[in-house]
Amino acid sequence: MTLFRSGLLAASIIALSSGSALADYELNILHINDLHSRIEAINKFDSTCSTEEEGKGECFGGVARLKAAIDAQRQALTGKNVLLLNAGDNFQGSLFYTTYKGAVEAEFLNLMKFDAMTVGNHEFDDSEDGLATFLDKVQFPVVTANVAASASSKIGDRIKPFVVLDQGGQKIGVVGAVANDTAELSSPGPNVLIGNDVADITAAIGELKKQGVNKIIALTHVGYPRDLAAIAKIPDVDVVVGGHTNTFLSNTSDKAEGPYPTLVDNPGGYKVPVVQAAAYTKYLGNLKVVFDDAGVVKEASGEPILIDASIKPDEAVLARIKELAGPIEELKNKIVAETSEPVDGSREVCRAAECAMGNLVTDAILDRTKDQGMTIAITNGGGLRASIDGGPVSMGEVLSVLPFQNTVATFQLKGSDLVAALENGLSQIEEGAGRFPQVSGMKYSFDKSKPAGSRVVSVEVKEGDAFVPLDPAKTYGVVSNNYMRSGGDGYSVFAKSGTNAYDFGPNLELVVADYLSAHRPYKPYTDGRITEVAAAATGTEAKPATGDAATSTETAAKSTEGAATTGEAAAGSATATGTDGGKAAATAGGKHVIALGDTLWDLAKAAYGDGTLWRKIAEANGNPRPRALHVGTELSIPAK
């Protein structure tokens, strides 16, 4: 008995001495952001995963796999305090959103049983109508402190500044915010006002403190840089769960933009963990936070969970996705525009020269973002996967051109870095690489006979109705796609030197479909914005475009400026000459040995009297690359 009493006394002493430890509170936060309607699984390029890729175990995410991962993690955390949070931008990114306008996203998020969500800017892409459809269906609180809907708004009072959640007998305050420039990025409409994130979060925290809440999570869609610089420094914010910049954080990957979590010093004398979980359902954020009795974070640790092929998708969700996909096939058959003639998006042309499809796509994305100050568009020729026939254009045809579900991305870039980007794009012409740069709002000339890295001859940018030499020191607004913006196809200069980068969205195929529809019937064209300078043929020495030399060899550039039409851009400059300085000579039904300066266009003009018949020669000779005819090679010239 004495021994037993002694044991009780010892236990009491231990309990008293560790009283503060017993008061610690552990909260596990699972989170996603920037779902972007990736209802189906994605591949490594973030586009819809094919059946073949699925069979090879190369797929990630999708809502069926995401739900399975969430269920498994909740099971692993049985008996612990768990919240599932969503940091916005569930809309826009696949034909599921285009078809159902938010209803499908709501259905699957409900199945996952989210505890709270903040809206993203893309939730307003269809004004308040799309968001109202979503809000009609969601079964969890939506919190965004800096969204104010008028009495006449369809949103009503369904978006609150904050919510108080009870977890394990503790009150957790979750306050939301969306990007301050949402009105410029999207279309909230006249009935919805977007306030200031810091001011409105601060006001909401004041209300939470009145209710005795001392554990506060800022659930934001303002971007990782803003979370670090401003949100995490708001007094009494304890944790920041963010979205908007699709930021991948990790403690184990060299591709991460920062540690998970990233700790920020708050003026209150404590550190605030900031997290984000990339995008497109590829990762499930998994953060453990330990609070002391005063509601201050003592510990924060975790690592995002990769939603890869090792996670078996939820079968019921897969069946529902298949059911919902039916009407999407109908959408692919929907006629969205007409063209007056075919739009050339052939691999041979778009990876070596200006092409009509490149002009269409870059014109479309530049038109979509010009009101944001973007003046230059650039996209990779390899991202253009098909041509479009003349006549009616279906959504499926547009998708065949742009199948990767890339989104429109904007950023600022210095002129000298633009030249570096063009040099990257021109560095592998001989190999037919997909990085070849198609552009709008600028024109450039190049000499492919020069070594890679010194092929740009001249660069001009459009100011008003005129083109002026590019200023290496000036910063320009550039629009591209999210793949290139993040360094894809060798465009590392975009990722490293681009500032104010933002994957604006929506998807390229939707922007192009809208542009075609607005310009129906669309007339494809080329206008000489990209020209090849053949130094040996023109007698002009091409010099690298570096620094002030970016506008050198202006005479050589102007010699071909405006010369190309759709066929000419494909087959080579119509002004190129042979070794004798005259036009290329060829006879229908005969043979021709390629001389320096020969082009398919000129050969067709000589043989048939019509340069537009150049494809006849190309097809008869195995479709050689138009801009890479090898001197000394014999070509068969078919009979007319």
Phi, psi and omega in degrees: 000315179299318179297319180296317179296322179296321179296319178298318180297316179298319180296321179296318180299317180297317181297318181293318183290338181246030183303320181294324181295320180295338181275352178298148183232122179262131177232128177257123184248113171266140185204153172226166173206155175053052174303319178048047171057028177280073181292316177273163178297155182244161175260191183292347177263006179072012175258171185302131183284136180279165177299322179296316179295322178298318179296332179271000180073032185254014184259155178229156167056215192084152187291333179292318179287323179296316179298320179297321180293319179295316179300318181293321181289321175299320179297319180294335182257021180307132179089354179253169180274122186227133171239143174243116187240151183232120185264025167091175186062057173277338184274162166070116177151348176207170180288349173294320176289317180303323184277317190250353173052050173099341183292322181291317178301317179298318182301313184283327176294324175298319179299327181280347176061060175292148178270331179193158180213149166251154179281150171257169180298327181290345174295348179253011185297331175252044183057209181277350183296310180297319180292323179297320177301316179296313182294332177298333190251334185291148183245025179223159182291141175247120187236125176207104189295329185261025170250123179236115180262137180286170182297334181271000182286145176291342180288328181061223181254027186276353172251114182262158176294325184203170173220148175252119181252138179262117179229114179061035179080005179247146177269126178245121177268131177239116181242136186251165175201148176243163183305137182299332183264025179303325179298331178273327183281333186220204186224068181295337178087173187289344184266002182232125178253140177252120182267198181267128185300310183295312182298318184282327173294318180301317179295319180295322179297323176302319179291321179297319181294327177298332180270008177079018180274125181239010174236110191233126177252127171269115180257103195238154171232063183237349178105147183304313179300319180290323177301318181289316188281331189230308189294315182292349181258003175289131180306134176077002168285128183258323182219144175239121175248114192242177177203195173095319182259007177054039188278127176265119177246142181196156174259358186236345184254136177282357177268357182287149178275352180179174180286157176243115352281163170269126184264132183238136177286122175268143178305342179285359176092019179225170181257138181251121175284132179243130181227156172206157188230056176055237183190173169064025178070015182284335180226150170247116178297143186216092186245132173252127180237135175245122179260148170273183186295338179273000179086015179264138181291122177266321182221148174211125182209162177157184179196134179297146181265123178286125181268079185255192185293348178289344179262119182284126181297151175292121187295320180296321178292319177302317180296320180292322178298317180299320179296317182288340183287343182308302181298340180292326176297326176294322180297322180298332180272355182291133178280122184252344183192182173223150173239148183284340179199171181300147175255115186283115175237027185295146180302317184299324183272310189290346177259010182218345186201173172301135177226155184298324180290322177299320178294318179300310185293314181290323176298320183294313183288330177289320178298323183290333187244008183296329179285356174260008178090010178280133182237349182227135175240143178214132177220159184273132180302331179290344177280354179261111193254002181194167172261170176239129178291158175290152180104207181299143181240123178269161176298327178297324177294319179296320178294329178291332176284318186233077188270000193267359180058031174289147178257158175292133182230139181238154177192171175253144183210139177290153180303319180297326178286331174297319177298318178298322178295317178297320178300319176300314182297331182265000191285342184228038181301319184301332183267000183065032183293150184285355183283355183307130188272116169268140191222163170214150182079004178207164172221148179214157173237156183212160178235104185285352177284345179280161178296150176303136183100349179220036185264339180291129181258313180211152178221130175232149179237151183276127173232111187070233180260004185240161174256135180232157179301140176297138178262113183302332184267350184277148176263130183244150173275123185240139173241137180214213173239161187296333178295312179289320181303327181268012174103003180296154181059030176083003181276053181298334179298330177294315182290321185276322188250346178292135179246159182052038183291139181205126175281086189297317185071178357285198184294151180304317185296328179287321178297317180293319178299317178297319181294317177299317180297321181287342182241030183283139351285134182283134178252109181292153183199162162232154187223016178084019180289339174234122180228146177260126178262115177266099187303318183293326183282325184269345182077009181252131180281124179276135180244150179299146178264086178234133181060226182293342180286359180299340180249016180287172181055040183297324180297317180296321180295317183290340181295335179248357185298129175077001185282334190276138166249185182305311180291319183296319180297327181285319189265354182112163181299132182288352182262003180295151183236161177275187184292339179271004179080358179258182179290152180300138181254133178204150182236130178303132179085003182243201179242158177214131176266124185296129175250163180304127178095351179298145173227155178298325179300310182293323178297318178293323179295319180290320185280323188240352184077013184210107182297336183291350178271017182301332181295332178301317179290317181301314183293329180286348184235029176075023179052063176296154178295124188303327183263012182221047176288132184269122179303134179096347179283138180269131178249143171272131178255105184298156175293149182291000000 
